[in-house]
Amino acid sequence: MESHKTYLVRLWLPDRPGALGSVASRFGALKGDVIGLEIIERGAGLAIDELVVSLPSDVSVDLVIRELSAEENVEVEDIRPLGDSAYDPQLEALEVASIILGSESREELASALCEHVCRAVRSSWACVVEQRGVVLASWGDRPNDRWLDSFISGSPAIAGGNDDDARLAAMDAVWIPLAAAGAALVVGRDGVADATAIRLRERQRLAALARIADAWFRRIAERSRREAWAMHPSRS
């Protein structure tokens, strides 16, 4: 049996009937199969799609790019191997939500959110930053505290004056308020050019997970207040 590899392919194509079918036929010419699809942004007559594709192991990434680029008005933004398992963004988001709702404490919730939200949107790093600028939890190689505080406050990014400058210039990041926690979820992706961008659909997914997490932060806080009240000496 011929072995296959699974890839996640992000590409730009015309937002018109038949465009995706033409792309799928290109994969068919390579004896590949499109096994997953998500439209992550659209506008100005263009769509940005993410395709999960199974391809024979002897098909190179360069060959895939050449084949797709031969299609009129189609541009490959990013292509990366997924290993043996297919990537399903909807399933990933549901799994992250279930992990969030299993957290027992504020700290456990913040850590779980950072770690697993990176899976949901394939980000490079994530952190929960409190209003005082204190990083409650983080996952991955995040920027320094000074940069995070500046980013959340809406100020221009602070140049580090070192090798980090190039990384920050090629990075895309978003932040989402966690009102009940008095904090913000900050998520970033390292890369180059457009392949770094966190697209509309991904931002929507982040916002939905942040709302779930914030509701659970509120639930944990309310439970802590009840427990503290039950233990108060006046209740003896």
Buried (B, 14 or more C-beta within 10 A) or exposed (E): EEEBBBBBBBBBBBBEEEBBEBBBEBBEEBEBBBEBEBBBBBEEEBBBBBBBBBBEEEBEBEEBBEBBEEBEEBBBBBBEEBEEEBBBBEEBBEBBBEBBBEBEEBEBBBBBBBBBBBBBBBBBBBBBBBEEEEBBBBBBEBBEEEBBBBBBEEEEBBEBEEEBEEBBEBBBBBBBBBEBBEBBBBBBBBBEEBBBBBBBBBBEBBEBBBEBBBBBBBBBBEEEEEEEEEEEEEEE
